[in-house]
Amino acid sequence: MEKKTEKREKTMSKRSVLVSRDGPMLTLRLNRPERLNTLTDGMLDELDEVLARLRDDPDGVRVVVFRGEGKAFCAGVEMKGVTYNPLNARAFLLKLNRVINAIEMLPQPTISAIHGACVAGGLELTLATTFRVAAFQSKMGLPEAGLGLVAAGGTSYRLPRLVGYGKALEMTLMGDLVDGREAERIGLVNRSVDEKDLDATVAEMARKLLRKAPLAMALVKEAFCLNAAPHRETATMLEILGASVNHYTKDKLEGLTAFFEKRPPEFKGE
């Protein structure tokens, strides 16, 4: 019996997404702390599985919280040791968007508890949650353009809803990172607090949501999401097409090479 328990615990520790439950509140933890919780194909599969259960058989779950293990929420998509081309990039981005859309359309309200780095695909994931609470010390942004890449996880239609068209373009093209206070000021997050108060603030928000009628909240959420992005599928495919074609460019190769060599890139528009 002890050996079986030890084996089960060892298997669970290898999972990229940890699931825990406290009554009607369920927490999903991205669990690749050694890589700052960067998103992988396997992690997306695990998220997809859990989200399908939450949607089709919620079993009394009424609030879902997203967190990251270790020093960061999520530092984007894993690039180290992965070679993308237009075809496999398209397949990955389709899956990424399917998972992010599933988060947005969950009947339960969702909260992102953001600490450390929350950038690129990590930030795009949080844009799909109902609420975002960030530590003052966190860093959020979309650095893709500086790496020769294209943001393709719903940025073009979710980000302007929160921060406005001009600020969304600035964040996407400039790639500057903002801390929690600035994120709250521009509307990127709902609240910002000192990191030591992050857990308590998220818990208080969850308790307030648990006192609301779950079916009423689900209907309101659905109406907001569908009205806010009526052309979501078209926008998604445009983002994915742009990101996939971009993999042909020399600038993309230069951007990633420079990143891993820790030097400024030299883009030539090729």
Secondary structure, 3 states (H helix, E strand, C coil): CHHHHHHHHHHHHCCCEEEEEECCEEEEEECCHHHCCCECHHHHHHHHHHHHHHHHCCCCCCEEEEEECCCCCECCECCCCCCCCHHHHHHHHHHHHHHHHHHHCCCCCEEEEECCEEECHHHHHHHCCCEEEEECCCEEECCHHHHCCCCCCCHHHHHHHHHCHHHHHHHHHHCCCECHHHHHHCCCCCEEECHHHHHHHHHHHHHHHHCCCHHHHHHHHHHHHHHHCCCHHHHHHHHHHHHHHHCCCHHHHHHHHHHHCCCCCCCCCC
